[in-house]
C-alpha cells in the first residue's frame, strides 16, 4: 500500500510540474497588457498637446493664382505688446485649468470656451490665439451647439 501511495504522489508531482511548465511557455507568448490610462495621464497628455506650438501651413500656389498676375498683398505682422502677451498667457492658463476641470464629472466646458473666445477676440495676433482655437476644436462635437461653437471660430481661413 505504501508503494502505491508513493507512486501516486510521484505522478501528482509530475503532473503539477508539467502544468507549471505549460503555463510558463503560454504566458511567455502573450503580450503584456498596457496599463489603463489614469485621469492624471490623460490630463498630462492634454497639457502637452495643448501647449505645443502650432505650425502654420505653407500657402499653396495654384496655376490660376500665378497666371492672373494679381498684385501681392503685403501684410506685416502686427506686433503684440508685452502687456497683451502676458494677459493672453494668463487667459490661456486659465482656459487650460478649466479644460482639466471639465473632464471631471459634473463640470462643464463653459468657462474654458469663454476664456478661449476672449483670447481670440482680444488678442488675435498672440501665439495663444491658434492654441485657443485648437482647444475650442477639441470640445466634443455633441456640445458645440450648447456653446455655439462654429467652424469659423476654429478655422477662420475656411
Backbone as JSON Lines, residues from 0, in Angstrom:
{"i":0,"aa":"X","n":[0.83,-1.19,0.0],"ca":[0.0,0.0,0.0],"c":[0.87,1.25,0.0]}
{"i":1,"aa":"X","n":[1.99,1.2,0.72],"ca":[2.88,2.36,0.78],"c":[3.49,2.64,-0.59]}
{"i":2,"aa":"X","n":[3.82,1.58,-1.34],"ca":[4.42,1.81,-2.66],"c":[3.37,2.39,-3.62]}
{"i":3,"aa":"X","n":[2.12,2.0,-3.46],"ca":[1.06,2.55,-4.29],"c":[0.9,4.04,-4.02]}
{"i":4,"aa":"X","n":[0.9,4.47,-2.75],"ca":[0.79,5.87,-2.39],"c":[2.02,6.65,-2.87]}
{"i":5,"aa":"X","n":[3.18,6.07,-2.81],"ca":[4.4,6.71,-3.29],"c":[4.33,6.97,-4.78]}
{"i":6,"aa":"X","n":[3.85,5.96,-5.53],"ca":[3.71,6.13,-6.97],"c":[2.67,7.23,-7.28]}
{"i":7,"aa":"X","n":[1.61,7.25,-6.52],"ca":[0.55,8.25,-6.71],"c":[1.08,9.67,-6.46]}
{"i":8,"aa":"X","n":[1.88,9.83,-5.42],"ca":[2.46,11.14,-5.09],"c":[3.43,11.57,-6.19]}
{"i":9,"aa":"X","n":[4.24,10.67,-6.7],"ca":[5.19,10.98,-7.76],"c":[4.44,11.39,-9.03]}
{"i":10,"aa":"X","n":[3.37,10.68,-9.37],"ca":[2.57,11.02,-10.55],"c":[1.95,12.41,-10.38]}
{"i":11,"aa":"X","n":[1.45,12.73,-9.19],"ca":[0.85,14.05,-8.93],"c":[1.89,15.15,-9.07]}
{"i":12,"aa":"X","n":[3.11,14.91,-8.58],"ca":[4.18,15.91,-8.68],"c":[4.55,16.14,-10.15]}
{"i":13,"aa":"X","n":[4.65,15.05,-10.92],"ca":[4.98,15.17,-12.34],"c":[3.9,15.96,-13.07]}
{"i":14,"aa":"X","n":[2.64,15.74,-12.75],"ca":[1.53,16.45,-13.39],"c":[1.58,17.94,-13.04]}
{"i":15,"aa":"X","n":[1.83,18.26,-11.79],"ca":[1.9,19.66,-11.36],"c":[3.05,20.38,-12.06]}
{"i":16,"aa":"X","n":[4.22,19.71,-12.14],"ca":[5.37,20.31,-12.82],"c":[5.06,20.51,-14.3]}
{"i":17,"aa":"X","n":[4.41,19.56,-14.94],"ca":[4.06,19.68,-16.35],"c":[3.1,20.85,-16.58]}
{"i":18,"aa":"X","n":[2.11,21.0,-15.71],"ca":[1.16,22.11,-15.83],"c":[1.87,23.44,-15.65]}
{"i":19,"aa":"X","n":[2.8,23.52,-14.7],"ca":[3.54,24.76,-14.48],"c":[4.4,25.12,-15.69]}
{"i":20,"aa":"X","n":[5.06,24.14,-16.31],"ca":[5.87,24.39,-17.49],"c":[5.02,24.85,-18.67]}
{"i":21,"aa":"X","n":[3.87,24.22,-18.86],"ca":[2.97,24.62,-19.96],"c":[2.5,26.05,-19.74]}
{"i":22,"aa":"X","n":[2.12,26.4,-18.52],"ca":[1.68,27.77,-18.23],"c":[2.8,28.78,-18.46]}
{"i":23,"aa":"X","n":[4.02,28.41,-18.13],"ca":[5.15,29.32,-18.31],"c":[5.36,29.61,-19.79]}
{"i":24,"aa":"X","n":[5.31,28.6,-20.64],"ca":[5.52,28.79,-22.07],"c":[4.35,29.54,-22.71]}
{"i":25,"aa":"X","n":[3.15,29.3,-22.27],"ca":[1.99,30.01,-22.82],"c":[2.05,31.48,-22.41]}
{"i":26,"aa":"X","n":[2.4,31.75,-21.16],"ca":[2.47,33.13,-20.67],"c":[3.59,33.89,-21.37]}
{"i":27,"aa":"X","n":[4.65,33.23,-21.77],"ca":[5.75,33.9,-22.45],"c":[5.33,34.38,-23.83]}
{"i":28,"aa":"X","n":[4.39,33.71,-24.49],"ca":[3.93,34.09,-25.81],"c":[2.96,35.27,-25.77]}
{"i":29,"aa":"X","n":[2.25,35.46,-24.69],"ca":[1.27,36.53,-24.58],"c":[1.97,37.88,-24.42]}
{"i":30,"aa":"X","n":[1.41,38.89,-25.06],"ca":[1.94,40.24,-24.93],"c":[1.42,40.85,-23.63]}
{"i":31,"aa":"X","n":[2.25,41.6,-22.95],"ca":[1.76,42.24,-21.73],"c":[0.69,43.26,-22.07]}
{"i":32,"aa":"X","n":[-0.33,43.31,-21.26],"ca":[-1.42,44.25,-21.49],"c":[-0.99,45.64,-21.02]}
{"i":33,"aa":"X","n":[-1.29,46.66,-21.83],"ca":[-0.92,48.02,-21.4],"c":[-1.76,48.45,-20.21]}
{"i":34,"aa":"X","n":[-1.14,49.26,-19.37],"ca":[-1.87,49.76,-18.21],"c":[-2.96,50.71,-18.68]}
{"i":35,"aa":"X","n":[-4.12,50.65,-18.08],"ca":[-5.15,51.64,-18.45],"c":[-4.7,53.02,-18.01]}
{"i":36,"aa":"X","n":[-5.06,54.02,-18.82],"ca":[-4.67,55.4,-18.51],"c":[-5.48,55.91,-17.33]}
{"i":37,"aa":"X","n":[-4.78,56.59,-16.46],"ca":[-5.45,57.21,-15.32],"c":[-5.88,58.62,-15.72]}
{"i":38,"aa":"X","n":[-6.66,59.24,-14.89],"ca":[-7.1,60.62,-15.11],"c":[-5.89,61.54,-15.25]}
{"i":39,"aa":"X","n":[-4.89,61.3,-14.42],"ca":[-3.7,62.17,-14.44],"c":[-2.9,61.98,-15.72]}
{"i":40,"aa":"X","n":[-2.87,60.75,-16.26],"ca":[-2.19,60.52,-17.54],"c":[-2.88,61.29,-18.66]}
{"i":41,"aa":"X","n":[-4.2,61.26,-18.67],"ca":[-4.97,61.96,-19.7],"c":[-4.74,63.46,-19.59]}
{"i":42,"aa":"X","n":[-4.75,63.99,-18.38],"ca":[-4.53,65.42,-18.16],"c":[-3.13,65.82,-18.63]}
{"i":43,"aa":"X","n":[-2.14,64.98,-18.33],"ca":[-0.76,65.28,-18.75],"c":[-0.64,65.29,-20.27]}
{"i":44,"aa":"X","n":[-1.28,64.33,-20.95],"ca":[-1.26,64.3,-22.41],"c":[-1.94,65.54,-22.99]}
{"i":45,"aa":"X","n":[-3.09,65.91,-22.42],"ca":[-3.8,67.12,-22.86],"c":[-2.91,68.34,-22.71]}
{"i":46,"aa":"X","n":[-2.26,68.44,-21.57],"ca":[-1.41,69.59,-21.28],"c":[-0.3,69.72,-22.32]}
{"i":47,"aa":"X","n":[0.38,68.62,-22.63],"ca":[1.45,68.65,-23.62],"c":[0.91,69.04,-25.0]}
{"i":48,"aa":"X","n":[-0.22,68.45,-25.37],"ca":[-0.77,68.7,-26.7],"c":[-1.26,70.14,-26.84]}
{"i":49,"aa":"X","n":[-1.92,70.66,-25.82],"ca":[-2.49,71.99,-25.91],"c":[-1.44,73.09,-25.81]}
{"i":50,"aa":"X","n":[-0.34,72.83,-25.15],"ca":[0.72,73.83,-25.03],"c":[1.69,73.8,-26.21]}
{"i":51,"aa":"X","n":[1.64,72.75,-27.02],"ca":[2.56,72.63,-28.15],"c":[2.31,73.75,-29.16]}
{"i":52,"aa":"X","n":[3.39,74.21,-29.77],"ca":[3.27,75.25,-30.79],"c":[2.58,74.69,-32.01]}
{"i":53,"aa":"X","n":[1.88,75.57,-32.7],"ca":[1.15,75.17,-33.91],"c":[1.95,75.65,-35.11]}
{"i":54,"aa":"X","n":[2.19,74.72,-36.03],"ca":[2.9,75.08,-37.25],"c":[1.9,75.58,-38.27]}
{"i":55,"aa":"X","n":[2.19,76.73,-38.83],"ca":[1.32,77.32,-39.84],"c":[1.53,76.59,-41.16]}
{"i":56,"aa":"X","n":[0.45,76.2,-41.86],"ca":[0.63,75.53,-43.14],"c":[1.16,76.5,-44.2]}
{"i":57,"aa":"X","n":[1.98,75.95,-45.09],"ca":[2.54,76.76,-46.17],"c":[1.43,77.09,-47.17]}
{"i":58,"aa":"X","n":[1.39,78.33,-47.69],"ca":[0.37,78.65,-48.7],"c":[0.65,77.86,-49.98]}
{"i":59,"aa":"X","n":[-0.41,77.33,-50.55],"ca":[-0.29,76.53,-51.75],"c":[-0.61,77.41,-52.95]}
{"i":60,"aa":"X","n":[0.32,77.48,-53.9],"ca":[0.1,78.27,-55.09],"c":[-0.55,77.4,-56.15]}
{"i":61,"aa":"X","n":[-1.57,77.94,-56.78],"ca":[-2.23,77.22,-57.86],"c":[-1.89,77.91,-59.17]}
{"i":62,"aa":"X","n":[-2.17,77.24,-60.25],"ca":[-1.88,77.81,-61.57],"c":[-2.71,79.06,-61.83]}
{"i":63,"aa":"X","n":[-3.93,79.09,-61.33],"ca":[-4.78,80.25,-61.54],"c":[-4.2,81.48,-60.85]}
{"i":64,"aa":"X","n":[-3.71,81.31,-59.67],"ca":[-3.18,82.44,-58.91],"c":[-1.95,83.02,-59.59]}
{"i":65,"aa":"X","n":[-1.11,82.18,-60.18],"ca":[0.1,82.7,-60.82],"c":[-0.19,83.31,-62.18]}
{"i":66,"aa":"X","n":[-1.2,82.81,-62.88],"ca":[-1.47,83.31,-64.22],"c":[-2.25,84.62,-64.21]}
{"i":67,"aa":"X","n":[-2.93,84.96,-63.14],"ca":[-3.74,86.16,-63.1],"c":[-2.92,87.41,-62.8]}
{"i":68,"aa":"X","n":[-1.68,87.23,-62.35],"ca":[-0.78,88.35,-62.07],"c":[-1.42,89.39,-61.16]}
{"i":69,"aa":"X","n":[-1.94,88.94,-60.03],"ca":[-2.52,89.87,-59.07],"c":[-1.39,90.47,-58.23]}
{"i":70,"aa":"X","n":[-1.54,91.74,-57.88],"ca":[-0.51,92.32,-57.01],"c":[-0.54,91.62,-55.65]}
{"i":71,"aa":"X","n":[0.63,91.38,-55.11],"ca":[0.71,90.68,-53.82],"c":[0.29,91.61,-52.7]}
{"i":72,"aa":"X","n":[-0.44,91.03,-51.77],"ca":[-0.81,91.79,-50.58],"c":[0.3,91.61,-49.56]}
{"i":73,"aa":"X","n":[0.86,92.69,-49.16],"ca":[1.93,92.62,-48.18],"c":[1.29,92.91,-46.83]}
{"i":74,"aa":"X","n":[1.31,91.89,-46.01],"ca":[0.76,92.06,-44.67],"c":[1.9,91.93,-43.68]}
{"i":75,"aa":"X","n":[2.11,92.96,-42.95],"ca":[3.15,92.94,-41.94],"c":[2.57,92.37,-40.66]}
{"i":76,"aa":"X","n":[3.33,91.54,-39.97],"ca":[2.82,91.01,-38.72],"c":[2.59,92.12,-37.71]}
{"i":77,"aa":"X","n":[1.47,92.05,-37.07],"ca":[1.11,93.05,-36.08],"c":[1.82,92.69,-34.78]}
{"i":78,"aa":"X","n":[2.55,93.65,-34.26],"ca":[3.25,93.43,-33.01],"c":[2.25,93.41,-31.86]}
{"i":79,"aa":"X","n":[2.5,92.56,-30.91],"ca":[1.65,92.49,-29.73],"c":[2.48,93.0,-28.55]}
{"i":80,"aa":"X","n":[1.88,93.84,-27.74],"ca":[2.63,94.42,-26.62],"c":[2.88,93.36,-25.56]}
{"i":81,"aa":"X","n":[3.83,93.65,-24.73],"ca":[4.17,92.72,-23.64],"c":[2.98,92.53,-22.71]}
{"i":82,"aa":"X","n":[2.27,93.62,-22.44],"ca":[1.11,93.53,-21.55],"c":[0.04,92.62,-22.14]}
{"i":83,"aa":"X","n":[-0.21,92.79,-23.45],"ca":[-1.2,91.94,-24.11],"c":[-0.74,90.48,-24.13]}
{"i":84,"aa":"X","n":[0.56,90.26,-24.34],"ca":[1.1,88.9,-24.33],"c":[0.9,88.24,-22.98]}
{"i":85,"aa":"X","n":[1.2,89.0,-21.92],"ca":[1.03,88.46,-20.56],"c":[-0.44,88.16,-20.29]}
{"i":86,"aa":"X","n":[-1.3,89.06,-20.7],"ca":[-2.74,88.86,-20.49],"c":[-3.24,87.64,-21.26]}
{"i":87,"aa":"X","n":[-2.78,87.47,-22.51],"ca":[-3.18,86.31,-23.31],"c":[-2.68,85.02,-22.67]}
{"i":88,"aa":"X","n":[-1.45,85.04,-22.15],"ca":[-0.91,83.86,-21.47],"c":[-1.71,83.53,-20.22]}
{"i":89,"aa":"X","n":[-2.09,84.57,-19.48],"ca":[-2.87,84.35,-18.26],"c":[-4.23,83.72,-18.6]}
{"i":90,"aa":"X","n":[-4.89,84.25,-19.62],"ca":[-6.17,83.69,-20.04],"c":[-6.01,82.26,-20.54]}
{"i":91,"aa":"X","n":[-4.92,81.99,-21.25],"ca":[-4.68,80.64,-21.77],"c":[-4.48,79.65,-20.62]}
{"i":92,"aa":"X","n":[-3.73,80.04,-19.61],"ca":[-3.53,79.17,-18.44],"c":[-4.85,78.9,-17.73]}
{"i":93,"aa":"X","n":[-5.68,79.92,-17.63],"ca":[-6.99,79.72,-17.0],"c":[-7.86,78.79,-17.86]}
{"i":94,"aa":"X","n":[-7.76,78.92,-19.19],"ca":[-8.52,78.04,-20.08],"c":[-8.07,76.6,-19.93]}
{"i":95,"aa":"X","n":[-6.76,76.38,-19.81],"ca":[-6.25,75.01,-19.63],"c":[-6.74,74.44,-18.3]}
{"i":96,"aa":"X","n":[-6.72,75.25,-17.26],"ca":[-7.21,74.79,-15.96],"c":[-8.69,74.4,-16.05]}
{"i":97,"aa":"X","n":[-9.47,75.22,-16.73],"ca":[-10.9,74.91,-16.88],"c":[-11.1,73.66,-17.73]}
{"i":98,"aa":"X","n":[-10.23,73.45,-18.71],"ca":[-10.31,72.24,-19.54],"c":[-10.08,71.0,-18.67]}
{"i":99,"aa":"X","n":[-9.1,71.06,-17.77],"ca":[-8.84,69.94,-16.88],"c":[-10.04,69.68,-15.98]}
{"i":100,"aa":"X","n":[-10.62,70.76,-15.48],"ca":[-11.78,70.61,-14.59],"c":[-12.99,70.08,-15.35]}
{"i":101,"aa":"X","n":[-13.11,70.42,-16.64],"ca":[-14.26,69.98,-17.44],"c":[-14.26,68.48,-17.63]}
{"i":102,"aa":"X","n":[-13.12,67.85,-17.47],"ca":[-13.04,66.4,-17.62],"c":[-13.6,65.67,-16.39]}
{"i":103,"aa":"X","n":[-13.79,66.39,-15.32],"ca":[-14.35,65.78,-14.11],"c":[-15.86,65.67,-14.23]}
{"i":104,"aa":"X","n":[-16.44,64.66,-13.59],"ca":[-17.9,64.51,-13.65],"c":[-18.61,65.73,-13.06]}
{"i":105,"aa":"X","n":[-19.64,66.17,-13.73],"ca":[-20.45,67.27,-13.24],"c":[-19.94,68.64,-13.62]}
{"i":106,"aa":"X","n":[-18.8,68.72,-14.26],"ca":[-18.24,70.01,-14.66],"c":[-18.52,70.24,-16.14]}
{"i":107,"aa":"X","n":[-18.43,71.51,-16.58],"ca":[-18.73,71.83,-17.97],"c":[-17.56,72.57,-18.62]}
{"i":108,"aa":"X","n":[-17.64,72.71,-19.93],"ca":[-16.63,73.41,-20.7],"c":[-16.92,74.9,-20.82]}
{"i":109,"aa":"X","n":[-17.96,75.4,-20.19],"ca":[-18.4,76.78,-20.36],"c":[-17.33,77.82,-20.13]}
{"i":110,"aa":"X","n":[-16.64,77.79,-18.99],"ca":[-15.61,78.78,-18.69],"c":[-14.45,78.68,-19.66]}
{"i":111,"aa":"X","n":[-14.07,77.46,-20.02],"ca":[-12.97,77.27,-20.97],"c":[-13.31,77.92,-22.31]}
{"i":112,"aa":"X","n":[-14.53,77.7,-22.78],"ca":[-14.97,78.29,-24.04],"c":[-14.93,79.81,-23.95]}
{"i":113,"aa":"X","n":[-15.37,80.37,-22.83],"ca":[-15.36,81.83,-22.66],"c":[-13.93,82.38,-22.69]}
{"i":114,"aa":"X","n":[-13.0,81.71,-22.0],"ca":[-11.61,82.17,-22.0],"c":[-11.01,82.08,-23.4]}
{"i":115,"aa":"X","n":[-11.27,81.0,-24.11],"ca":[-10.74,80.84,-25.47],"c":[-11.28,81.93,-26.39]}
{"i":116,"aa":"X","n":[-12.56,82.2,-26.28],"ca":[-13.15,83.26,-27.12],"c":[-12.55,84.63,-26.78]}
{"i":117,"aa":"X","n":[-12.3,84.87,-25.52],"ca":[-11.71,86.15,-25.11],"c":[-10.31,86.29,-25.7]}
{"i":118,"aa":"X","n":[-9.52,85.22,-25.68],"ca":[-8.18,85.26,-26.29],"c":[-8.29,85.55,-27.78]}
{"i":119,"aa":"X","n":[-9.2,84.86,-28.46],"ca":[-9.34,85.01,-29.91],"c":[-9.8,86.42,-30.28]}
{"i":120,"aa":"X","n":[-10.72,86.98,-29.5],"ca":[-11.26,88.3,-29.81],"c":[-10.3,89.43,-29.43]}
{"i":121,"aa":"X","n":[-9.72,89.37,-28.23],"ca":[-8.9,90.48,-27.75],"c":[-7.45,90.41,-28.23]}
{"i":122,"aa":"X","n":[-6.94,89.2,-28.41],"ca":[-5.52,89.03,-28.75],"c":[-5.35,88.09,-29.94]}
{"i":123,"aa":"X","n":[-5.93,88.44,-31.09],"ca":[-5.89,87.53,-32.25],"c":[-4.49,87.31,-32.81]}
{"i":124,"aa":"X","n":[-3.54,88.21,-32.54],"ca":[-2.19,88.07,-33.07],"c":[-1.23,87.43,-32.08]}
{"i":125,"aa":"X","n":[-1.72,87.02,-30.92],"ca":[-0.85,86.41,-29.93],"c":[-0.6,84.94,-30.3]}
{"i":126,"aa":"X","n":[0.47,84.37,-29.79],"ca":[0.73,82.94,-30.04],"c":[-0.34,82.04,-29.41]}
{"i":127,"aa":"X","n":[-1.09,82.56,-28.44],"ca":[-2.1,81.75,-27.78],"c":[-3.4,81.65,-28.59]}
{"i":128,"aa":"X","n":[-3.62,82.55,-29.54],"ca":[-4.87,82.53,-30.3],"c":[-5.05,81.23,-31.09]}
{"i":129,"aa":"X","n":[-4.04,80.75,-31.84],"ca":[-4.24,79.47,-32.53],"c":[-4.41,78.3,-31.55]}
{"i":130,"aa":"X","n":[-3.73,78.38,-30.42],"ca":[-3.87,77.32,-29.41],"c":[-5.29,77.33,-28.83]}
{"i":131,"aa":"X","n":[-5.84,78.54,-28.64],"ca":[-7.21,78.66,-28.13],"c":[-8.2,78.1,-29.15]}
{"i":132,"aa":"X","n":[-7.94,78.35,-30.44],"ca":[-8.81,77.79,-31.49],"c":[-8.74,76.26,-31.46]}
{"i":133,"aa":"X","n":[-7.52,75.73,-31.31],"ca":[-7.37,74.28,-31.24],"c":[-8.12,73.72,-30.03]}
{"i":134,"aa":"X","n":[-8.04,74.42,-28.91],"ca":[-8.72,73.96,-27.7],"c":[-10.23,73.97,-27.91]}
{"i":135,"aa":"X","n":[-10.75,75.0,-28.58],"ca":[-12.18,75.04,-28.88],"c":[-12.57,73.87,-29.78]}
{"i":136,"aa":"X","n":[-11.7,73.55,-30.73],"ca":[-11.98,72.44,-31.65],"c":[-12.0,71.09,-30.97]}
{"i":137,"aa":"X","n":[-11.36,70.98,-29.82],"ca":[-11.32,69.71,-29.1],"c":[-12.5,69.51,-28.15]}
{"i":138,"aa":"X","n":[-13.36,70.51,-28.05],"ca":[-14.59,70.32,-27.28],"c":[-15.41,69.26,-28.03]}
{"i":139,"aa":"X","n":[-15.97,68.28,-27.33],"ca":[-16.73,67.24,-28.04],"c":[-17.8,67.84,-28.95]}
{"i":140,"aa":"X","n":[-17.91,67.29,-30.15],"ca":[-18.84,67.81,-31.17],"c":[-20.27,67.9,-30.66]}
{"i":141,"aa":"X","n":[-20.65,66.98,-29.82],"ca":[-22.04,66.98,-29.34],"c":[-22.35,68.21,-28.49]}
{"i":142,"aa":"X","n":[-21.3,68.9,-28.01],"ca":[-21.5,70.08,-27.17],"c":[-21.36,71.39,-27.94]}
{"i":143,"aa":"X","n":[-21.02,71.34,-29.22],"ca":[-20.82,72.56,-30.0],"c":[-22.09,73.4,-30.03]}
{"i":144,"aa":"X","n":[-23.23,72.77,-30.17],"ca":[-24.48,73.53,-30.24],"c":[-24.75,74.25,-28.91]}
{"i":145,"aa":"X","n":[-24.47,73.57,-27.81],"ca":[-24.71,74.17,-26.49],"c":[-23.87,75.43,-26.3]}
{"i":146,"aa":"X","n":[-22.61,75.39,-26.74],"ca":[-21.71,76.53,-26.55],"c":[-21.62,77.43,-27.78]}
{"i":147,"aa":"X","n":[-22.42,77.11,-28.79],"ca":[-22.48,77.89,-30.04],"c":[-21.1,78.02,-30.69]}
{"i":148,"aa":"X","n":[-20.38,76.91,-30.74],"ca":[-19.07,76.87,-31.39],"c":[-19.29,76.64,-32.87]}
{"i":149,"aa":"X","n":[-18.62,77.44,-33.69],"ca":[-18.76,77.31,-35.14],"c":[-17.41,76.94,-35.76]}
{"i":150,"aa":"X","n":[-17.48,76.42,-36.99],"ca":[-16.25,76.1,-37.73],"c":[-15.44,77.37,-37.95]}
{"i":151,"aa":"X","n":[-16.12,78.51,-38.16],"ca":[-15.43,79.77,-38.41],"c":[-14.58,80.17,-37.22]}
{"i":152,"aa":"X","n":[-15.03,79.87,-36.0],"ca":[-14.24,80.18,-34.8],"c":[-12.96,79.36,-34.75]}
{"i":153,"aa":"X","n":[-13.07,78.12,-35.14],"ca":[-11.94,77.21,-35.04],"c":[-10.95,77.4,-36.19]}
{"i":154,"aa":"X","n":[-11.48,77.55,-37.39],"ca":[-10.64,77.69,-38.57],"c":[-11.12,78.92,-39.36]}
{"i":155,"aa":"X","n":[-10.6,80.1,-39.04],"ca":[-11.11,81.32,-39.69],"c":[-10.78,81.4,-41.18]}
{"i":156,"aa":"X","n":[-9.84,80.61,-41.66],"ca":[-9.47,80.68,-43.08],"c":[-10.46,79.95,-43.98]}
{"i":157,"aa":"X","n":[-11.31,79.1,-43.39],"ca":[-12.24,78.35,-44.22],"c":[-13.53,79.11,-44.47]}
